[in-house]
Amino acid sequence: MSDHAPVLLEEVLAGLAIRPGGRYCDATFGRGGHTAAILAAIGPGGQVVALDRDPDAIRAGRRRFEGESRLTLVQGSFGALEARVRAAGVEGELDGVLMDLGVSSPQLDEAARGFSFMQDGPLDMRMDNEAGQGAAQWLAKAGEREIADVLHSLGEERYARRIARALVAARAEAPITRTRQLAEIVAAAVPTREPGKHPATRTFQAIRIHVNRELEELEAALPQAVRLLAAGGRLCVISFHSLEDRIVKRFIRREEQGDPVYAGLPEIPPHARPRLERVGAAVRPGADEVARNPRARSAVLRVAARLAA
Ligand SMILES: C[S@@+](CC[C@H](N)C(=O)[O-])C[C@H]1O[C@@H](n2cnc3c(N)ncnc32)[C@H](O)[C@@H]1O
């Protein structure tokens, strides 16, 4: 099974401003690359609660970190971050929350997970492959308009309508159940190709984001992460495409401003005050990291600090 190289590792540790004895949440455990580095930095008195919605990630994590009493691993989605952290028995405020969004290398590399058009596998794409409906089930039932909307809005695919039409025509002949089959239908439907990009890249991205409700999960998690943080605690989010990054950037900006209804008033109630302060500019990997790990190429890290209430 493939491993996952943690992206922007040094930058994340700096962004979290790790302190010995601190308490951190890694909301996207993956294969534990960031978690391992956090554990190494927090010393014997620190604590990490790590979440992943992928049961394989949690199983691999239990093996890798067997006997590590400072780590609590939780299988579940960060859309319910607060409840899951509390249910894991972690009380009080956290010093940092990390979200390293998107998919892990093992998810992409394992054909059976159905994320990749590079190798043939069942068309699944669920991060939690024990719950909900996979890509094939969605594609079997969705209307042509709905498919086109998903490809357009979540894949920024300019040929969304053509591809949707081709998919609906193809499924009338035979169900679309394999990754290769989907990639071939898309490739045949698009008239031009982006250099260096497989013609199905955007379609796969869009369907994956849709099937896993990735943007909704992110929107739900960000305010919960802020509520979990102690004053001075850090929020670090790594995004891999512009739709995610836009949500993170706008969220931090809103939280820096506080509730606009109270803008300019002398007395601002606590619930309407700014809750975050941006820390530095967005961070992108350097050329050497991208050369070592091409999957880091589109990463953007944003960091913010929790303000005192
Ligand atoms: C880029 S990988 C994280 C890699 C990790 N930082 C490491 O160093 O190994 C993203 C992980 O987040 C998980 N994930 C994505 N969305 C999630 C969500 N809404 N809730 C929980 N986990 C999620 C995926 O299953 C995947 O394992």
The ligand as an SDF file (V2000), in Angstrom:
LIG
                    3D

 27 29  0  0  0  0  0  0  0  0999 V2000
   -4.6190   15.0610    2.1050 C   0  0  0  0  0  0  0  0  0  0  0  0
   -5.1150   13.7330    3.1110 S   0  0  0  0  0  0  0  0  0  0  0  0
   -4.3630   14.0670    4.6780 C   0  0  0  0  0  0  0  0  0  0  0  0
   -2.9580   13.5720    4.8000 C   0  0  0  0  0  0  0  0  0  0  0  0
   -2.3510   13.7180    6.1660 C   0  0  0  0  0  0  0  0  0  0  0  0
   -2.2180   15.0960    6.5590 N   0  0  0  0  0  0  0  0  0  0  0  0
   -1.0110   13.0080    6.2380 C   0  0  0  0  0  0  0  0  0  0  0  0
    0.0050   13.6800    6.4280 O   0  0  0  0  0  0  0  0  0  0  0  0
   -0.9660   11.7920    6.0780 O   0  0  0  0  0  0  0  0  0  0  0  0
   -6.7860   14.1010    3.4430 C   0  0  0  0  0  0  0  0  0  0  0  0
   -7.4730   13.1170    4.3510 C   0  0  0  0  0  0  0  0  0  0  0  0
   -8.6130   13.7710    4.8780 O   0  0  0  0  0  0  0  0  0  0  0  0
   -9.6770   12.8930    4.9020 C   0  0  0  0  0  0  0  0  0  0  0  0
  -10.8880   13.6960    4.8080 N   0  0  0  0  0  0  0  0  0  0  0  0
  -11.3030   14.4420    3.7620 C   0  0  0  0  0  0  0  0  0  0  0  0
  -12.4690   15.0310    4.0430 N   0  0  0  0  0  0  0  0  0  0  0  0
  -12.7760   14.6820    5.3200 C   0  0  0  0  0  0  0  0  0  0  0  0
  -13.8500   14.9770    6.1870 C   0  0  0  0  0  0  0  0  0  0  0  0
  -14.8790   15.7480    5.7880 N   0  0  0  0  0  0  0  0  0  0  0  0
  -13.8310   14.4720    7.4200 N   0  0  0  0  0  0  0  0  0  0  0  0
  -12.7950   13.6820    7.8440 C   0  0  0  0  0  0  0  0  0  0  0  0
  -11.7780   13.3360    7.0550 N   0  0  0  0  0  0  0  0  0  0  0  0
  -11.7570   13.8380    5.8100 C   0  0  0  0  0  0  0  0  0  0  0  0
   -9.4750   11.9780    3.7150 C   0  0  0  0  0  0  0  0  0  0  0  0
  -10.1260   10.7490    3.9340 O   0  0  0  0  0  0  0  0  0  0  0  0
   -7.9620   11.8570    3.6750 C   0  0  0  0  0  0  0  0  0  0  0  0
   -7.5280   10.7270    4.3700 O   0  0  0  0  0  0  0  0  0  0  0  0
  1  2  1  0
  2  3  1  0
  2 10  1  0
  3  4  1  0
  4  5  1  0
  5  6  1  0
  5  7  1  0
  7  8  2  0
  7  9  1  0
 10 11  1  0
 11 12  1  0
 11 26  1  0
 12 13  1  0
 13 14  1  0
 13 24  1  0
 14 15  1  0
 14 23  1  0
 15 16  2  0
 16 17  1  0
 17 18  1  0
 17 23  2  0
 18 19  1  0
 18 20  2  0
 20 21  1  0
 21 22  2  0
 22 23  1  0
 24 25  1  0
 24 26  1  0
 26 27  1  0
M  CHG  2   2   1   9  -1
M  END
$$$$
